[in-house]
Amino acid sequence: MKDSVYKLVELVGTSEKSWEEAAKLAVATANKSLRDIRIAEVVKLDMHLEDSRIVSYRARIKISFKYEDD
């Protein structure tokens, strides 16, 4: 097995519907500019509130992707 190096980035996705949708949006957005994403780990879930009402769900995720060899 070849040795590898991976980079971690942390992103926050938001959704008016759910934490799952927020996490999916973060991964989908990362897929537009990152290649070879290997792992997406949910680090924290929270909500944005206004007047004691839920406005949006937020999912903080860490994404791992492999560095490419030149």
C-alpha positions as CSV (number, residue, x, y, z in Angstrom):
1,M,0.0,0.0,0.0
2,K,1.3,3.4,-1.0
3,D,1.8,6.1,1.7
4,S,-0.6,9.0,1.5
5,V,-1.1,12.4,2.9
6,Y,-4.6,13.9,3.6
7,K,-5.7,17.5,4.3
8,L,-8.6,18.4,6.6
9,V,-10.8,21.4,6.1
10,E,-13.7,22.5,8.2
11,L,-16.9,23.8,6.7
12,V,-20.3,24.9,7.9
13,G,-23.4,24.2,5.9
14,T,-26.8,25.7,6.6
15,S,-30.3,24.7,5.7
16,E,-33.8,25.9,6.6
17,K,-35.0,22.2,6.5
18,S,-32.6,20.0,8.6
19,W,-29.1,19.2,9.8
20,E,-28.8,16.5,7.2
21,E,-29.5,18.9,4.4
22,A,-27.0,21.4,5.8
23,A,-24.3,18.7,5.9
24,K,-25.2,17.5,2.3
25,L,-24.9,21.1,1.1
26,A,-21.4,21.5,2.6
27,V,-20.2,18.3,1.0
28,A,-21.8,19.2,-2.4
29,T,-20.2,22.6,-2.3
30,A,-16.8,21.1,-1.4
31,N,-17.1,18.7,-4.3
32,K,-17.1,21.6,-6.7
33,S,-13.5,22.6,-5.9
34,L,-11.9,19.6,-4.1
35,R,-11.1,16.2,-5.6
36,D,-10.8,12.8,-4.0
37,I,-12.8,13.6,-0.9
38,R,-12.5,10.6,1.4
39,I,-14.3,11.4,4.7
40,A,-16.9,13.8,5.9
41,E,-17.2,13.9,9.7
42,V,-20.0,15.9,11.5
43,V,-18.3,17.8,14.2
44,K,-21.1,20.0,15.6
45,L,-24.8,20.6,15.0
46,D,-26.5,23.8,16.0
47,M,-29.3,26.1,15.1
48,H,-29.7,29.8,14.3
49,L,-32.5,31.3,16.2
50,E,-34.5,34.5,15.8
51,D,-37.2,35.5,18.3
52,S,-36.8,32.0,19.9
53,R,-37.7,30.4,16.6
54,I,-35.5,28.2,14.5
55,V,-34.4,30.0,11.4
56,S,-31.8,27.5,10.1
57,Y,-29.9,24.4,11.0
58,R,-26.1,24.4,10.8
59,A,-23.8,21.4,10.4
60,R,-20.1,21.9,11.0
61,I,-18.2,19.2,9.2
62,K,-14.6,18.2,8.6
63,I,-13.7,17.0,5.2
64,S,-10.7,14.9,4.4
65,F,-9.2,14.8,0.9
66,K,-6.0,13.2,-0.5
67,Y,-3.1,15.4,-1.8
68,E,-2.3,14.5,-5.4
69,D,1.2,13.6,-6.4
70,D,2.6,15.6,-9.2
